[in-house]
């Protein structure tokens, strides 16, 4: 089976995950903005997206390519700062951009990203601080302003196992 990874992110976590997937499976990796292949030529797609202000970065690419990918085997990974135990919130991001029919055709994986405040654009820093200021819970406020990097290759183990089981 022939596969490809297509991703769209903002600050590098989604790209890193996509590159690790491509390396391990020996398949090409493209950002959604610079894709140089016809995705309809592939048997399966691994699609990755970061979440920015509650929306999937790759949503426009998905809408534009829905006809070309709807009959493919699809794996989807979503990268965000939302902790894994907040499953309902994570699924809200997904549901806002991808139809129920399409979600039912996908294997979905939620991955934790990173926050490096120094690398944020000034507007994103401003929005982060405003969001924290609006929080009534001091613990949530502190967590929102705490840097972290949970981008680790081992976070991909479940996704990789699923993809490899389909390829056998």
C-alpha positions in Angstrom: 0.0 0.0 0.0 1.2 3.5 -0.9 0.8 6.2 1.8 1.5 9.9 2.4 1.6 12.2 5.4 -0.1 15.6 5.0 0.0 18.1 7.9 -0.6 21.7 8.8 0.7 23.2 12.0 1.7 26.6 13.4 4.7 26.3 15.7 6.5 23.0 14.8 5.0 20.2 16.9 2.7 18.8 14.1 5.6 19.0 11.6 7.9 17.1 14.0 5.3 14.3 14.5 4.7 14.2 10.7 8.4 13.8 10.0 8.8 11.0 12.5 5.8 9.2 11.0 7.3 9.6 7.5 10.7 8.4 8.6 9.4 5.3 10.3 7.0 4.3 7.5 9.3 5.4 4.6 6.6 7.6 3.1 6.6 11.2 1.8 5.6 14.0 4.1 4.1 17.3 2.8 2.8 20.4 4.5 -0.8 21.1 3.3 0.5 24.4 1.8 3.3 22.8 -0.3 1.9 19.5 -1.3 3.4 18.4 -4.6 1.5 15.2 -5.3 -2.0 14.2 -6.1 -3.4 12.5 -2.9 -5.8 10.4 -5.0 -2.7 8.4 -6.1 -2.3 7.1 -2.6 -4.0 4.2 -0.8 -3.9 5.7 2.6 -3.3 9.2 4.1 -2.0 10.2 7.5 -3.3 13.7 8.1 -2.1 15.9 11.0 -3.3 19.2 12.3 -2.5 21.5 15.1 -5.3 23.3 16.9 -5.2 27.1 16.9 -7.8 29.0 18.9 -10.1 26.0 18.9 -9.9 25.3 15.2 -8.0 22.7 13.1 -5.3 24.3 11.0 -5.9 21.8 8.2 -9.6 22.4 8.0 -9.5 24.3 4.6 -7.3 21.7 3.0 -9.7 19.0 4.1 -12.7 20.8 2.7 -10.8 21.4 -0.6 -9.7 17.7 -0.9 -12.8 15.9 0.5 -13.7 14.3 -2.8 -10.1 13.0 -3.4 -9.7 11.5 0.1 -13.1 10.2 1.0 -12.5 6.7 -0.4 -9.0 6.4 1.1 -7.9 4.7 4.4 -7.5 7.8 6.7 -5.5 8.2 9.9 -5.8 11.6 11.6 -3.6 13.1 14.4 -4.6 16.2 16.2 -1.9 18.2 18.1 -2.9 20.6 20.8 -2.2 21.9 24.3 -5.4 20.4 25.6 -4.6 17.5 28.0 -5.7 14.0 27.0 -8.1 13.7 29.9 -10.2 16.5 28.3 -11.4 14.2 25.6 -14.7 16.0 25.1 -12.9 19.3 24.4 -10.5 17.5 22.0 -13.4 16.0 20.1 -15.1 19.4 19.8 -12.1 20.7 17.8 -12.4 17.7 15.5 -16.2 17.9 15.1 -16.1 21.5 14.2 -14.0 20.9 11.1 -14.8 17.3 10.0 -18.2 15.9 9.1 -19.5 12.9 11.1 -19.3 10.7 7.9 -15.7 11.6 7.4 -14.8 11.1 11.1 -16.4 7.6 11.0 -13.9 6.7 8.2 -10.9 7.9 10.2 -8.7 6.5 12.9 -8.2 9.5 15.2 -5.3 10.1 17.6 -4.9 13.0 20.0 -1.3 14.1 20.7 -0.1 16.7 23.1 2.0 19.5 21.7 4.3 22.2 23.2 4.2 25.8 24.3 7.3 27.9 24.0 6.1 31.4 24.8 9.2 33.1 23.4 8.5 31.7 20.0 4.8 32.8 19.9 4.0 35.8 17.7 3.2 38.9 19.6 -0.6 38.5 18.9 -0.5 34.9 20.1 1.3 35.9 23.3 -1.3 38.6 23.8 -4.2 36.2 23.3 -2.6 33.7 25.6 -2.2 36.2 28.4 -5.7 37.6 27.8 -7.1 34.0 28.0 -5.2 33.4 31.2 -6.4 36.7 32.7 -10.0 35.7 31.9 -9.7 32.4 33.8 -11.3 32.4 37.2 -9.3 29.4 38.3 -5.8 30.4 39.5 -4.5 26.8 38.7 -5.8 27.0 35.2 -4.3 30.4 34.8 -0.9 29.2 35.9 -1.1 26.2 33.6 -2.0 28.3 30.6 1.2 30.4 31.1 3.5 27.5 31.8 5.8 26.3 29.0 6.0 22.6 28.2 7.2 20.3 25.5 5.4 17.0 25.3 6.4 16.3 21.7 7.9 12.9 22.0 8.4 10.1 19.4 6.8 7.6 21.8 3.5 9.5 21.7 3.1 8.1 18.2 3.2 4.4 19.3 -0.6 3.9 19.2 -0.9 5.6 15.8 2.1 3.7 14.4 0.8 0.3 15.6 -2.6 1.0 14.0 -1.1 2.0 10.7 1.2 -1.0 10.6 -1.6 -3.4 11.5 -3.6 -2.1 8.5 -0.6 -2.4 6.2 0.0 -6.1 7.0 
